[in-house]
Amino acid sequence: MPIDSPLKAERIRAQAVPDLGTATWSNGIRVGNDILLSGMTAHPATRDAAEPLTTYEQTRVVLGKIRALVEAGGGRLANIYKLVVYVTDIADKDEVGRARREFFADVAANGGAYPCSTLVEVSGLVFPELRVEIEAFARLDIDLSAAG
């Protein structure tokens, strides 16, 4: 039986989330209607800040990167259906939750749904000042704002 032609994979690039020249990963890839994003952190904002960023502030930076990549892939916030959140201190879950509620407020308004989520405490992230990392999954044919 012949194998169907594979779907074309397209690398997603966003000015707000520059690719590192030494990276051995892609920040985002679109395959058909699927948008797959690598784990995003608040780096380099965490290194550039005059004072350490709180978990809430880091989460807002990360969600902004996710938005930029999803939009660069042709989507919008309502297309994000799953987040995997890694925190270095589970006590920060409320700060992450507050940032998520604010960020997805328009999607969840009027009976829409927030993305599904997993939240896991980890012993550390790639740089010691990082407190949160988030992976995101989106589909262009999903609209959580209409998920009544």
C-alpha positions as CSV (number, residue, x, y, z in Angstrom):
1,M,0.0,0.0,0.0
2,P,1.5,3.4,-0.9
3,I,2.4,5.8,1.8
4,D,0.6,9.2,1.6
5,S,2.8,12.1,1.0
6,P,4.0,13.6,4.3
7,L,2.7,16.9,5.3
8,K,5.0,19.8,4.7
9,A,6.7,21.0,7.8
10,E,7.3,24.8,7.9
11,R,9.6,26.4,10.5
12,I,8.0,29.3,12.3
13,R,10.0,32.5,12.8
14,A,9.0,35.6,14.8
15,Q,11.0,38.8,15.2
16,A,10.0,38.8,18.9
17,V,11.5,35.3,19.4
18,P,14.8,35.3,17.5
19,D,16.4,32.0,16.7
20,L,19.8,31.4,18.3
21,G,22.6,30.8,15.8
22,T,23.9,27.9,18.0
23,A,20.4,26.3,18.5
24,T,19.9,22.6,17.9
25,W,16.1,23.1,18.0
26,S,13.4,25.1,16.3
27,N,11.3,27.5,18.3
28,G,8.2,26.5,16.3
29,I,7.1,24.3,13.5
30,R,3.8,24.2,11.6
31,V,2.7,21.0,10.1
32,G,-0.7,21.3,8.3
33,N,-3.0,22.8,10.9
34,D,-0.7,22.0,13.9
35,I,1.6,24.5,15.5
36,L,4.2,22.9,17.8
37,L,6.3,25.2,20.0
38,S,9.4,24.4,22.0
39,G,9.5,25.3,25.7
40,M,9.7,29.1,26.0
41,T,11.4,30.9,28.8
42,A,11.8,34.6,29.7
43,H,15.5,34.5,28.7
44,P,17.1,37.0,27.8
45,A,14.7,39.4,29.6
46,T,15.6,37.8,32.9
47,R,19.3,38.6,32.3
48,D,18.6,42.1,30.9
49,A,16.3,43.2,33.8
50,A,17.6,45.6,36.5
51,E,15.9,43.5,39.2
52,P,15.0,39.8,39.1
53,L,11.7,39.1,37.3
54,T,9.0,37.5,39.4
55,T,7.4,34.3,38.2
56,Y,4.3,36.3,37.2
57,E,6.5,38.7,35.1
58,Q,8.4,35.7,33.6
59,T,5.1,34.0,32.7
60,R,3.9,37.2,30.9
61,V,7.1,37.3,28.9
62,V,6.8,33.7,28.0
63,L,3.2,34.0,27.0
64,G,4.1,36.9,24.8
65,K,6.6,34.8,23.0
66,I,4.0,32.1,22.5
67,R,1.6,34.6,21.1
68,A,4.2,35.9,18.7
69,L,5.1,32.4,17.4
70,V,1.5,31.3,17.1
71,E,0.6,34.4,15.1
72,A,3.7,34.0,12.9
73,G,2.4,30.5,12.2
74,G,-1.0,31.9,11.0
75,G,-2.9,31.4,14.3
76,R,-4.2,33.4,17.2
77,L,-4.6,32.8,21.0
78,A,-8.0,30.9,20.6
79,N,-6.1,28.2,18.6
80,I,-3.9,27.3,21.6
81,Y,-5.4,24.2,23.1
82,K,-2.7,22.8,25.4
83,L,0.1,24.2,27.6
84,V,2.7,22.3,29.5
85,V,4.1,24.5,32.3
86,Y,7.3,23.8,34.2
87,V,8.0,25.8,37.4
88,T,11.0,25.5,39.7
89,D,8.8,26.2,42.8
90,I,5.2,24.8,42.9
91,A,4.3,27.6,45.3
92,D,4.5,29.9,42.2
93,K,1.4,28.2,40.6
94,D,-0.9,31.0,41.6
95,E,1.4,33.6,39.9
96,V,1.4,31.5,36.8
97,G,-2.4,31.1,37.0
98,R,-2.9,34.8,37.4
99,A,-0.8,35.6,34.3
100,R,-2.7,32.9,32.3
101,R,-6.1,34.2,33.3
102,E,-5.2,37.7,32.2
103,F,-3.5,36.5,29.0
104,F,-6.4,34.2,27.9
105,A,-9.2,36.4,29.2
106,D,-10.6,37.3,25.8
107,V,-10.6,33.7,24.7
108,A,-12.4,32.5,27.8
109,A,-14.9,35.4,27.9
110,N,-18.5,34.7,26.9
111,G,-18.3,30.9,27.6
112,G,-15.0,30.2,25.8
113,A,-12.5,27.8,27.3
114,Y,-8.9,28.2,28.6
115,P,-6.4,25.8,27.0
116,C,-5.9,22.4,28.7
117,S,-2.8,22.5,30.9
118,T,-0.3,20.4,32.8
119,L,1.8,22.1,35.5
120,V,4.9,20.3,36.8
121,E,7.6,21.3,39.4
122,V,11.1,20.7,38.1
123,S,14.4,20.9,40.0
124,G,15.8,23.5,37.6
125,L,15.7,25.1,34.1
126,V,18.5,26.0,31.7
127,F,19.6,29.1,33.6
128,P,19.3,29.5,37.4
129,E,17.2,32.8,37.3
130,L,14.5,31.1,35.3
131,R,11.4,30.1,37.2
132,V,9.0,29.0,34.5
133,E,9.1,27.4,31.0
134,I,6.0,26.7,28.9
135,E,5.4,24.5,25.9
136,A,2.4,25.3,23.7
137,F,0.3,23.4,21.1
138,A,-2.1,25.0,18.7
139,R,-4.3,24.0,15.8
140,L,-5.6,26.4,13.2
141,D,-8.9,24.5,13.0
142,I,-9.6,24.8,16.8
143,D,-11.3,27.9,18.3
144,L,-11.5,27.8,22.1
145,S,-13.4,31.1,22.1
146,A,-16.3,29.2,20.7
147,A,-15.9,26.2,23.0
148,G,-19.1,26.9,24.9
